[in-house]
Amino acid sequence: MRICSLLPSATEIVYALGLGDQLVGVSHTCDYPADAGTKPVVSRSVRSVSHLDSQEIDAIIRQARENNNPVHWIDGDLLRELRPDLIITQEICEVCAIDQSSVYATAARFLDYEPEIVVTRPVGLEEIYRNIHIIADAAGVPERAKDLVSELKERARRVVDCIGEVNQRPRVFCIDWLEPLRNTGQWTPELVELAGGEEGLAEKWGKSREITWDEVTAYQPDYLMVMPCAFDMARTETETRKTLYSHPAWESLKAVRQGNVYLFDGLIPSRHGPRVIEVLEGLAEAMHPEKFAGLARPGVFRKAVL
């Protein structure tokens, strides 16, 4: 089986299933585990954004949408050379990865055969688990998915059971983007709920949207979880200091005054793969350190220095 993954979460699933040796191509954003960096890169970004801040990146994305221009492209010649049997793509966000229509079009143009194309479209934990099964089935290793999903569900169950009944859930605001300010969507509000909190500014299994500072100040979250999509921890800290700390409303927030601001490695929450459970564990530890001290893997999150 020759597998080509065009999104980071699928790459993480492939490795978690023990199929890293069958992975022949990855996207330009596939960086975990480290071995993924040794694979041929099949997709590219139209423009490098690694040196730009969140506002500049947002402007580029908006312009691309307005002009109906692609954000990413696939190297069809390399795809032909790699000859994958299985290609994994997504139908959630055209900003994060190649959209499925581009994958089908490129495969039809450059390949003289029809590979199996798996399209992932999760909105919650159950869909993430289901996608693991779908990928494992397509790769011919269904039993491995059963073991992996069972392990992930058990870790989630331990968090929920330890929290028990919550009489009053703390108000949480998870930040998906800094400028403009956006909330999180899909599985993240569900993770907050499982971790014993309430994400009152987001819709569980819904889409991310822009949030006004007036909404945030009216909501007065008890906890702020800063997890900008696709920003690593260093970049999250830099952008938070630059964008959030200087905002006039920042000091008026209860979470800031009480020191309940946490920074997450944004490369983890934005991906619908096995590490989503690490986000759940991080949220639980941040809100309930007396119950979960040391639960989350180092590097998943840390308390902000205000």
C-alpha positions as CSV (number, residue, x, y, z in Angstrom):
1,M,0.0,0.0,0.0
2,R,1.4,3.4,-1.1
3,I,-0.2,6.2,0.9
4,C,-0.2,9.9,0.2
5,S,-1.5,12.2,3.0
6,L,-2.5,15.8,2.1
7,L,-3.2,17.0,5.6
8,P,-1.3,16.8,8.9
9,S,-4.1,15.1,10.9
10,A,-4.2,12.2,8.4
11,T,-0.4,11.9,8.5
12,E,-0.6,11.6,12.3
13,I,-3.3,8.9,12.0
14,V,-1.2,7.0,9.5
15,Y,1.8,7.0,11.8
16,A,-0.4,6.1,14.8
17,L,-1.7,3.1,12.9
18,G,1.9,2.0,12.3
19,L,1.9,2.7,8.6
20,G,4.6,5.3,8.4
21,D,6.8,3.1,6.2
22,Q,4.0,3.0,3.6
23,L,3.6,6.8,3.5
24,V,5.1,7.9,0.2
25,G,4.0,11.6,0.2
26,V,2.8,14.3,2.5
27,S,1.6,17.9,2.5
28,H,3.8,20.9,3.1
29,T,2.3,21.3,6.6
30,C,2.8,17.7,7.8
31,D,5.4,18.0,10.6
32,Y,4.5,15.4,13.1
33,P,5.9,12.9,14.0
34,A,9.4,14.1,13.0
35,D,9.8,11.3,10.4
36,A,7.1,12.9,8.3
37,G,9.7,15.5,7.5
38,T,11.6,12.9,5.5
39,K,8.8,12.2,3.1
40,P,8.4,13.8,-0.4
41,V,6.2,17.0,-0.2
42,V,3.3,16.8,-2.6
43,S,1.5,20.0,-1.8
44,R,2.7,23.6,-1.6
45,S,1.4,26.9,-0.3
46,V,0.9,29.6,-3.0
47,R,2.7,32.0,-0.7
48,S,4.9,31.6,2.4
49,V,3.2,32.9,5.5
50,S,5.6,31.7,8.2
51,H,7.1,35.2,8.6
52,L,3.7,37.0,8.7
53,D,1.5,37.9,11.7
54,S,-2.1,36.8,12.1
55,Q,-3.6,40.0,10.6
56,E,-1.3,39.7,7.5
57,I,-2.2,36.1,7.0
58,D,-5.9,36.8,7.3
59,A,-5.6,39.5,4.6
60,I,-4.0,37.1,2.2
61,I,-6.7,34.5,2.8
62,R,-9.5,37.0,2.3
63,Q,-8.0,38.3,-0.9
64,A,-7.6,34.7,-2.2
65,R,-11.3,34.0,-1.4
66,E,-12.5,37.2,-3.0
67,N,-10.6,36.4,-6.2
68,N,-11.5,32.7,-6.1
69,N,-7.8,31.9,-6.1
70,P,-6.3,28.7,-4.6
71,V,-4.3,28.8,-1.4
72,H,-2.5,25.6,-2.0
73,W,-1.5,23.5,-5.1
74,I,-0.5,19.9,-5.7
75,D,2.7,18.9,-7.6
76,G,1.0,16.6,-10.1
77,D,4.3,15.5,-11.6
78,L,5.5,14.3,-8.2
79,L,2.2,12.7,-7.5
80,R,2.5,10.7,-10.8
81,E,6.0,9.7,-9.8
82,L,4.9,8.5,-6.3
83,R,1.9,6.5,-7.7
84,P,-0.1,6.3,-4.5
85,D,-2.7,3.6,-4.0
86,L,-4.5,5.7,-1.3
87,I,-4.8,9.5,-1.1
88,I,-6.2,11.1,2.0
89,T,-7.6,14.7,1.9
90,Q,-10.3,16.7,3.7
91,E,-13.4,18.8,3.4
92,I,-13.3,21.1,6.3
93,C,-11.1,24.1,5.6
94,E,-9.5,25.3,2.4
95,V,-7.1,27.4,4.4
96,C,-5.6,24.5,6.3
97,A,-5.2,21.9,3.5
98,I,-5.9,21.0,-0.1
99,D,-9.6,20.7,-0.8
100,Q,-11.1,17.5,-2.2
101,S,-12.0,19.0,-5.6
102,S,-8.4,19.9,-6.3
103,V,-7.3,16.4,-5.3
104,Y,-9.8,14.7,-7.6
105,A,-8.9,17.0,-10.5
106,T,-5.2,16.6,-10.1
107,A,-5.4,12.8,-9.8
108,A,-7.6,12.6,-12.9
109,R,-5.1,14.8,-14.9
110,F,-1.8,13.3,-13.8
111,L,-2.5,9.6,-13.0
112,D,-3.3,6.9,-15.5
113,Y,-5.2,4.9,-12.9
114,E,-7.8,5.6,-10.2
115,P,-6.4,5.6,-6.7
116,E,-8.7,5.3,-3.7
117,I,-9.3,8.8,-2.3
118,V,-10.5,9.1,1.3
119,V,-12.1,12.4,2.3
120,T,-12.2,13.3,6.0
121,R,-14.9,15.7,7.3
122,P,-15.1,15.4,11.1
123,V,-16.9,17.9,13.3
124,G,-16.6,16.1,16.7
125,L,-14.8,13.3,18.5
126,E,-17.0,10.5,17.2
127,E,-16.2,11.6,13.6
128,I,-12.5,11.7,14.4
129,Y,-12.7,8.2,15.7
130,R,-14.7,7.1,12.6
131,N,-12.1,8.6,10.3
132,I,-9.4,6.6,12.0
133,H,-11.4,3.5,11.2
134,I,-12.0,4.6,7.6
135,I,-8.3,5.2,7.0
136,A,-7.3,1.9,8.6
137,D,-9.9,0.0,6.5
138,A,-8.7,1.7,3.3
139,A,-5.1,0.7,4.3
140,G,-6.1,-2.9,5.1
141,V,-5.4,-2.8,8.8
142,P,-8.9,-2.5,10.5
143,E,-7.8,-4.2,13.7
144,R,-5.2,-1.5,14.4
145,A,-7.9,1.2,14.3
146,K,-9.9,-0.7,17.0
147,D,-6.9,-0.7,19.3
148,L,-6.0,2.9,18.7
149,V,-9.6,4.2,19.1
150,S,-10.1,2.1,22.2
151,E,-7.0,3.7,23.8
152,L,-8.1,7.2,22.9
153,K,-11.6,6.7,24.2
154,E,-10.2,5.3,27.5
155,R,-8.1,8.4,28.0
156,A,-11.1,10.6,27.4
157,R,-13.2,8.5,29.7
158,R,-10.6,8.8,32.5
159,V,-10.9,12.6,32.3
160,V,-14.7,12.6,32.4
161,D,-14.9,10.1,35.2
162,C,-12.4,12.0,37.3
163,I,-14.2,15.3,36.9
164,G,-17.5,13.7,37.8
165,E,-20.6,15.8,38.2
166,V,-19.9,19.5,37.8
167,N,-22.3,21.8,39.6
168,Q,-21.0,25.0,38.1
169,R,-18.8,25.0,35.0
170,P,-16.3,27.7,34.5
171,R,-16.8,29.9,31.4
172,V,-14.1,29.3,28.9
173,F,-13.1,31.2,25.7
174,C,-10.9,29.3,23.3
175,I,-9.2,31.6,20.7
176,D,-8.6,30.1,17.3
177,W,-7.2,33.3,15.7
178,L,-5.9,36.6,17.1
179,E,-6.4,39.3,14.5
180,P,-9.3,39.3,13.7
181,L,-10.4,37.6,16.9
182,R,-12.1,34.2,16.2
183,N,-13.5,31.5,18.4
184,T,-13.0,27.8,17.9
185,G,-15.4,25.4,16.4
186,Q,-16.0,21.7,15.6
187,W,-14.5,19.5,18.3
188,T,-12.9,22.1,20.6
189,P,-16.1,23.2,22.4
190,E,-16.8,19.5,22.9
191,L,-13.4,19.0,24.5
192,V,-14.0,22.0,26.8
193,E,-17.3,20.4,27.9
194,L,-15.7,17.0,28.5
195,A,-13.0,18.8,30.5
196,G,-15.6,20.3,32.8
197,G,-15.9,23.8,31.3
198,E,-18.4,25.7,29.2
199,E,-17.6,27.4,25.9
200,G,-20.3,30.0,25.8
201,L,-19.0,31.9,22.8
202,A,-18.7,28.9,20.5
203,E,-21.1,26.3,19.1
204,K,-20.3,22.6,19.7
205,W,-19.6,20.9,16.4
206,G,-20.2,24.3,14.7
207,K,-18.0,26.5,12.6
208,S,-15.4,29.1,13.8
209,R,-16.5,32.7,13.5
210,E,-15.2,36.2,14.2
211,I,-15.8,37.4,17.7
212,T,-16.0,41.0,18.8
213,W,-14.3,42.2,22.0
214,D,-17.6,43.5,23.2
215,E,-18.8,39.9,23.2
216,V,-15.8,38.8,25.1
217,T,-16.0,41.5,27.8
218,A,-19.8,40.8,28.2
219,Y,-19.1,37.1,28.5
220,Q,-16.2,37.6,31.0
221,P,-14.6,34.1,30.7
222,D,-13.1,32.5,33.7
223,Y,-10.4,31.0,31.5
224,L,-8.8,32.0,28.3
225,M,-7.3,29.3,26.1
226,V,-5.2,30.8,23.3
227,M,-4.7,28.2,20.5
228,P,-4.3,30.0,17.2
229,C,-4.7,27.6,14.3
230,A,-1.3,26.2,13.0
231,F,0.9,28.4,15.3
232,D,3.4,26.5,17.3
233,M,4.0,27.4,21.0
234,A,6.7,30.0,20.3
235,R,4.6,31.7,17.6
236,T,1.5,31.6,19.8
237,E,3.4,33.4,22.6
238,T,4.8,36.0,20.4
239,E,1.5,36.8,18.6
240,T,-0.4,36.8,21.9
241,R,1.9,39.4,23.4
242,K,1.8,41.5,20.3
243,T,-2.0,41.3,19.6
244,L,-3.8,40.5,22.8
245,Y,-1.8,42.1,25.6
246,S,-2.0,45.5,24.1
247,H,-5.8,45.5,23.4
248,P,-7.7,48.1,25.6
249,A,-10.1,45.4,26.8
250,W,-7.5,42.9,27.8
251,E,-7.0,44.0,31.4
252,S,-10.7,44.2,32.0
253,L,-11.2,40.4,31.5
254,K,-11.7,38.3,34.6
255,A,-9.5,35.5,33.3
256,V,-6.6,38.0,32.9
257,R,-7.0,39.5,36.3
258,Q,-7.1,36.1,37.9
259,G,-4.2,34.7,35.9
260,N,-6.2,32.1,34.1
261,V,-4.7,32.5,30.6
262,Y,-3.2,29.5,29.0
263,L,-1.3,29.1,25.7
264,F,-1.6,26.0,23.6
265,D,0.6,24.7,20.9
266,G,-1.8,25.6,18.0
267,L,-0.4,22.8,15.9
268,I,-2.3,20.3,18.0
269,P,-5.9,21.6,18.6
270,S,-6.4,22.5,14.9
271,R,-5.8,18.9,13.8
272,H,-8.4,16.1,13.9
273,G,-6.1,13.3,14.7
274,P,-5.1,11.2,17.8
275,R,-3.5,14.1,19.5
276,V,-6.9,15.8,20.0
277,I,-7.0,13.8,23.3
278,E,-3.9,15.7,24.4
279,V,-5.9,18.9,24.1
280,L,-8.6,17.4,26.3
281,E,-6.0,16.5,28.9
282,G,-4.5,19.9,28.7
283,L,-7.8,21.7,29.1
284,A,-8.6,19.5,32.1
285,E,-5.3,20.1,33.7
286,A,-5.5,23.9,33.2
287,M,-9.0,24.1,34.7
288,H,-8.6,21.4,37.4
289,P,-4.9,21.2,38.4
290,E,-5.8,19.7,41.7
291,K,-7.2,16.6,39.9
292,F,-5.0,16.4,36.8
293,A,-1.5,17.8,37.6
294,G,1.0,16.4,35.2
295,L,-1.7,14.7,33.0
296,A,-0.9,16.6,29.7
297,R,2.2,15.8,27.8
298,P,4.9,18.6,28.2
299,G,4.6,21.2,25.5
300,V,0.9,20.9,24.9
301,F,0.1,24.0,26.9
302,R,1.5,26.3,29.5
303,K,0.3,29.1,31.7
304,A,0.8,32.6,30.1
305,V,3.2,35.0,31.9
306,L,1.1,38.1,32.2
